[in-house]
Amino acid sequence: MADYITLSCPSCGHKLQITNDIDRFACAACGNEHIVNRSGGIITLKPVIDSIKSVQVGVDKTAS
């Protein structure tokens, strides 16, 4: 078994090598940041900006 997996950046398609100890990283090609989600043997990438948007919605609801 390899020490890393190969995925494609969801933003630009650049090949990425993700090791088991990485939970958040920036793509070397486009610079977009991603969070690595590991669940049920499946590894997916989620752009950090999506997480920031969900925090903003929560803050907006609290402020009202």
N, CA, C and O atoms as CSV, one atom per row, in Angstrom:
chain,resi,resn,atom,element,x,y,z
A,1,MET,N,N,0.845,-1.187,0.000
A,1,MET,CA,C,0.000,0.000,0.000
A,1,MET,C,C,0.886,1.243,0.000
A,1,MET,O,O,1.871,1.309,0.734
A,2,ALA,N,N,0.536,2.215,-0.814
A,2,ALA,CA,C,1.315,3.447,-0.941
A,2,ALA,C,C,1.146,4.326,0.289
A,2,ALA,O,O,0.156,4.229,1.015
A,3,ASP,N,N,2.134,5.185,0.506
A,3,ASP,CA,C,2.076,6.131,1.616
A,3,ASP,C,C,1.233,7.348,1.265
A,3,ASP,O,O,1.041,8.228,2.104
A,4,TYR,N,N,0.732,7.409,0.049
A,4,TYR,CA,C,-0.085,8.528,-0.402
A,4,TYR,C,C,-1.107,8.041,-1.426
A,4,TYR,O,O,-1.000,6.943,-1.972
A,5,ILE,N,N,-2.097,8.895,-1.664
A,5,ILE,CA,C,-3.054,8.629,-2.741
A,5,ILE,C,C,-2.945,9.774,-3.737
A,5,ILE,O,O,-2.519,10.873,-3.383
A,6,THR,N,N,-3.322,9.520,-4.958
A,6,THR,CA,C,-3.291,10.548,-5.994
A,6,THR,C,C,-4.712,10.966,-6.317
A,6,THR,O,O,-5.552,10.130,-6.649
A,7,LEU,N,N,-4.979,12.255,-6.221
A,7,LEU,CA,C,-6.277,12.837,-6.563
A,7,LEU,C,C,-6.040,14.004,-7.507
A,7,LEU,O,O,-4.903,14.432,-7.705
A,8,SER,N,N,-7.114,14.514,-8.085
A,8,SER,CA,C,-7.034,15.713,-8.912
A,8,SER,C,C,-7.632,16.884,-8.156
A,8,SER,O,O,-8.635,16.736,-7.459
A,9,CYS,N,N,-7.015,18.044,-8.296
A,9,CYS,CA,C,-7.532,19.252,-7.668
A,9,CYS,C,C,-8.912,19.553,-8.257
A,9,CYS,O,O,-9.054,19.617,-9.478
A,10,PRO,N,N,-9.932,19.738,-7.409
A,10,PRO,CA,C,-11.265,20.033,-7.929
A,10,PRO,C,C,-11.348,21.396,-8.622
A,10,PRO,O,O,-12.281,21.646,-9.386
A,11,SER,N,N,-10.395,22.264,-8.364
A,11,SER,CA,C,-10.421,23.601,-8.954
A,11,SER,C,C,-9.754,23.657,-10.323
A,11,SER,O,O,-10.276,24.281,-11.247
A,12,CYS,N,N,-8.583,22.996,-10.455
A,12,CYS,CA,C,-7.835,23.137,-11.711
A,12,CYS,C,C,-7.477,21.816,-12.382
A,12,CYS,O,O,-7.018,21.814,-13.524
A,13,GLY,N,N,-7.677,20.683,-11.691
A,13,GLY,CA,C,-7.377,19.383,-12.272
A,13,GLY,C,C,-5.939,18.913,-12.085
A,13,GLY,O,O,-5.598,17.815,-12.524
A,14,HIS,N,N,-5.092,19.709,-11.450
A,14,HIS,CA,C,-3.698,19.337,-11.201
A,14,HIS,C,C,-3.643,18.075,-10.348
A,14,HIS,O,O,-4.443,17.921,-9.425
A,15,LYS,N,N,-2.701,17.159,-10.646
A,15,LYS,CA,C,-2.573,15.931,-9.860
A,15,LYS,C,C,-1.965,16.248,-8.500
A,15,LYS,O,O,-0.983,16.982,-8.393
A,16,LEU,N,N,-2.572,15.677,-7.464
A,16,LEU,CA,C,-2.159,15.904,-6.084
A,16,LEU,C,C,-1.794,14.577,-5.443
A,16,LEU,O,O,-2.415,13.555,-5.733
A,17,GLN,N,N,-0.794,14.585,-4.576
A,17,GLN,CA,C,-0.448,13.408,-3.799
A,17,GLN,C,C,-0.724,13.739,-2.338
A,17,GLN,O,O,-0.065,14.591,-1.744
A,18,ILE,N,N,-1.712,13.049,-1.770
A,18,ILE,CA,C,-2.174,13.312,-0.417
A,18,ILE,C,C,-1.678,12.199,0.506
A,18,ILE,O,O,-1.978,11.027,0.281
A,19,THR,N,N,-0.926,12.559,1.538
A,19,THR,CA,C,-0.472,11.575,2.517
A,19,THR,C,C,-1.507,11.469,3.632
A,19,THR,O,O,-2.397,12.311,3.744
A,20,ASN,N,N,-1.386,10.442,4.444
A,20,ASN,CA,C,-2.355,10.184,5.508
A,20,ASN,C,C,-2.385,11.268,6.576
A,20,ASN,O,O,-3.394,11.419,7.264
A,21,ASP,N,N,-1.305,12.023,6.732
A,21,ASP,CA,C,-1.249,13.025,7.794
A,21,ASP,C,C,-1.713,14.414,7.360
A,21,ASP,O,O,-1.683,15.344,8.166
A,22,ILE,N,N,-2.136,14.576,6.121
A,22,ILE,CA,C,-2.579,15.885,5.625
A,22,ILE,C,C,-4.099,16.003,5.761
A,22,ILE,O,O,-4.838,15.147,5.276
A,23,ASP,N,N,-4.560,17.071,6.424
A,23,ASP,CA,C,-5.990,17.336,6.556
A,23,ASP,C,C,-6.417,18.592,5.808
A,23,ASP,O,O,-7.599,18.778,5.518
A,24,ARG,N,N,-5.452,19.449,5.497
A,24,ARG,CA,C,-5.747,20.695,4.787
A,24,ARG,C,C,-4.490,21.085,4.014
A,24,ARG,O,O,-3.380,20.973,4.533
A,25,PHE,N,N,-4.664,21.541,2.776
A,25,PHE,CA,C,-3.508,21.898,1.970
A,25,PHE,C,C,-3.913,22.886,0.885
A,25,PHE,O,O,-5.100,23.102,0.637
A,26,ALA,N,N,-2.920,23.480,0.243
A,26,ALA,CA,C,-3.142,24.371,-0.895
A,26,ALA,C,C,-2.552,23.695,-2.133
A,26,ALA,O,O,-1.452,23.144,-2.080
A,27,CYS,N,N,-3.277,23.739,-3.232
A,27,CYS,CA,C,-2.818,23.158,-4.494
A,27,CYS,C,C,-1.591,23.940,-4.975
A,27,CYS,O,O,-1.597,25.171,-4.975
A,28,ALA,N,N,-0.552,23.228,-5.382
A,28,ALA,CA,C,0.671,23.870,-5.862
A,28,ALA,C,C,0.455,24.596,-7.185
A,28,ALA,O,O,1.186,25.537,-7.493
A,29,ALA,N,N,-0.527,24.179,-7.970
A,29,ALA,CA,C,-0.749,24.788,-9.280
A,29,ALA,C,C,-1.618,26.042,-9.215
A,29,ALA,O,O,-1.266,27.066,-9.800
A,30,CYS,N,N,-2.754,25.972,-8.508
A,30,CYS,CA,C,-3.691,27.100,-8.515
A,30,CYS,C,C,-3.749,27.866,-7.189
A,30,CYS,O,O,-4.255,28.987,-7.135
A,31,GLY,N,N,-3.227,27.251,-6.121
A,31,GLY,CA,C,-3.201,27.923,-4.827
A,31,GLY,C,C,-4.479,27.816,-4.016
A,31,GLY,O,O,-4.521,28.300,-2.885
A,32,ASN,N,N,-5.525,27.197,-4.554
A,32,ASN,CA,C,-6.768,27.049,-3.804
A,32,ASN,C,C,-6.576,26.059,-2.657
A,32,ASN,O,O,-5.931,25.023,-2.816
A,33,GLU,N,N,-7.147,26.397,-1.498
A,33,GLU,CA,C,-7.020,25.538,-0.329
A,33,GLU,C,C,-8.172,24.546,-0.256
A,33,GLU,O,O,-9.306,24.865,-0.614
A,34,HIS,N,N,-7.866,23.344,0.210
A,34,HIS,CA,C,-8.852,22.277,0.305
A,34,HIS,C,C,-8.729,21.562,1.649
A,34,HIS,O,O,-7.646,21.496,2.231
A,35,ILE,N,N,-9.844,21.030,2.130
A,35,ILE,CA,C,-9.893,20.193,3.319
A,35,ILE,C,C,-10.051,18.764,2.837
A,35,ILE,O,O,-10.864,18.488,1.954
A,36,VAL,N,N,-9.269,17.845,3.419
A,36,VAL,CA,C,-9.337,16.428,3.060
A,36,VAL,C,C,-10.337,15.757,4.002
A,36,VAL,O,O,-10.146,15.754,5.218
A,37,ASN,N,N,-11.402,15.190,3.433
A,37,ASN,CA,C,-12.406,14.454,4.211
A,37,ASN,C,C,-12.185,12.968,4.004
A,37,ASN,O,O,-12.139,12.489,2.871
A,38,ARG,N,N,-12.048,12.233,5.119
A,38,ARG,CA,C,-11.893,10.775,5.067
A,38,ARG,C,C,-13.055,10.154,5.821
A,38,ARG,O,O,-13.206,10.369,7.024
A,39,SER,N,N,-13.877,9.382,5.118
A,39,SER,CA,C,-15.043,8.770,5.751
A,39,SER,C,C,-15.398,7.475,5.038
A,39,SER,O,O,-15.577,7.462,3.820
A,40,GLY,N,N,-15.498,6.392,5.786
A,40,GLY,CA,C,-15.921,5.114,5.216
A,40,GLY,C,C,-15.021,4.605,4.108
A,40,GLY,O,O,-15.498,3.950,3.181
A,41,GLY,N,N,-13.723,4.893,4.183
A,41,GLY,CA,C,-12.794,4.441,3.156
A,41,GLY,C,C,-12.781,5.302,1.906
A,41,GLY,O,O,-12.085,4.982,0.942
A,42,ILE,N,N,-13.536,6.384,1.908
A,42,ILE,CA,C,-13.592,7.290,0.769
A,42,ILE,C,C,-12.914,8.606,1.161
A,42,ILE,O,O,-13.149,9.146,2.242
A,43,ILE,N,N,-12.078,9.101,0.266
A,43,ILE,CA,C,-11.385,10.366,0.511
A,43,ILE,C,C,-11.878,11.379,-0.507
A,43,ILE,O,O,-11.841,11.130,-1.712
A,44,THR,N,N,-12.340,12.522,-0.016
A,44,THR,CA,C,-12.810,13.591,-0.888
A,44,THR,C,C,-12.144,14.896,-0.493
A,44,THR,O,O,-11.620,15.029,0.613
A,45,LEU,N,N,-12.167,15.855,-1.403
A,45,LEU,CA,C,-11.619,17.179,-1.154
A,45,LEU,C,C,-12.742,18.199,-1.166
A,45,LEU,O,O,-13.619,18.163,-2.028
A,46,LYS,N,N,-12.709,19.101,-0.211
A,46,LYS,CA,C,-13.709,20.155,-0.131
A,46,LYS,C,C,-12.974,21.492,-0.081
A,46,LYS,O,O,-12.101,21.684,0.765
A,47,PRO,N,N,-13.315,22.410,-0.973
A,47,PRO,CA,C,-12.656,23.719,-0.936
A,47,PRO,C,C,-12.877,24.417,0.402
A,47,PRO,O,O,-13.987,24.398,0.933
A,48,VAL,N,N,-11.839,25.029,0.948
A,48,VAL,CA,C,-11.926,25.734,2.221
A,48,VAL,C,C,-12.954,26.852,2.139
A,48,VAL,O,O,-13.618,27.137,3.136
A,49,ILE,N,N,-13.106,27.483,1.008
A,49,ILE,CA,C,-14.047,28.600,0.855
A,49,ILE,C,C,-15.471,28.153,1.165
A,49,ILE,O,O,-16.254,28.947,1.686
A,50,ASP,N,N,-15.835,26.895,0.858
A,50,ASP,CA,C,-17.169,26.383,1.189
A,50,ASP,C,C,-17.377,26.362,2.694
A,50,ASP,O,O,-18.456,26.700,3.181
A,51,SER,N,N,-16.345,25.965,3.432
A,51,SER,CA,C,-16.445,25.939,4.893
A,51,SER,C,C,-16.567,27.345,5.453
A,51,SER,O,O,-17.306,27.573,6.411
A,52,ILE,N,N,-15.852,28.280,4.865
A,52,ILE,CA,C,-15.925,29.676,5.321
A,52,ILE,C,C,-17.324,30.239,5.075
A,52,ILE,O,O,-17.853,30.976,5.908
A,53,LYS,N,N,-17.923,29.896,3.934
A,53,LYS,CA,C,-19.275,30.379,3.637
A,53,LYS,C,C,-20.284,29.858,4.656
A,53,LYS,O,O,-21.183,30.595,5.060
A,54,SER,N,N,-20.152,28.599,5.078
A,54,SER,CA,C,-21.099,28.054,6.049
A,54,SER,C,C,-20.925,28.712,7.412
A,54,SER,O,O,-21.906,28.876,8.137
A,55,VAL,N,N,-19.714,29.090,7.777
A,55,VAL,CA,C,-19.488,29.819,9.024
A,55,VAL,C,C,-20.135,31.192,8.930
A,55,VAL,O,O,-20.747,31.649,9.895
A,56,GLN,N,N,-20.011,31.857,7.792
A,56,GLN,CA,C,-20.595,33.187,7.603
A,56,GLN,C,C,-22.110,33.139,7.750
A,56,GLN,O,O,-22.697,34.036,8.354
A,57,VAL,N,N,-22.754,32.106,7.209
A,57,VAL,CA,C,-24.206,31.977,7.340
A,57,VAL,C,C,-24.585,31.839,8.806
A,57,VAL,O,O,-25.552,32.452,9.259
A,58,GLY,N,N,-23.834,31.043,9.547
A,58,GLY,CA,C,-24.100,30.877,10.971
A,58,GLY,C,C,-23.931,32.178,11.731
A,58,GLY,O,O,-24.716,32.471,12.632
A,59,VAL,N,N,-22.926,32.962,11.388
A,59,VAL,CA,C,-22.690,34.254,12.035
A,59,VAL,C,C,-23.815,35.224,11.697
A,59,VAL,O,O,-24.280,35.966,12.561
A,60,ASP,N,N,-24.251,35.219,10.438
A,60,ASP,CA,C,-25.344,36.103,10.036
A,60,ASP,C,C,-26.624,35.805,10.810
A,60,ASP,O,O,-27.324,36.727,11.229
A,61,LYS,N,N,-26.934,34.521,11.002
A,61,LYS,CA,C,-28.142,34.142,11.736
A,61,LYS,C,C,-28.033,34.556,13.205
A,61,LYS,O,O,-29.019,34.984,13.805
A,62,THR,N,N,-26.852,34.431,13.774
A,62,THR,CA,C,-26.632,34.814,15.169
A,62,THR,C,C,-26.772,36.323,15.334
A,62,THR,O,O,-27.324,36.788,16.331
A,63,ALA,N,N,-26.282,37.080,14.378
A,63,ALA,CA,C,-26.309,38.535,14.454
A,63,ALA,C,C,-27.740,39.073,14.361
A,63,ALA,O,O,-28.035,40.130,14.920
A,64,SER,N,N,-28.634,38.360,13.662
A,64,SER,CA,C,-29.992,38.861,13.529
A,64,SER,C,C,-30.717,38.548,14.787
A,64,SER,O,O,-31.896,38.875,14.917
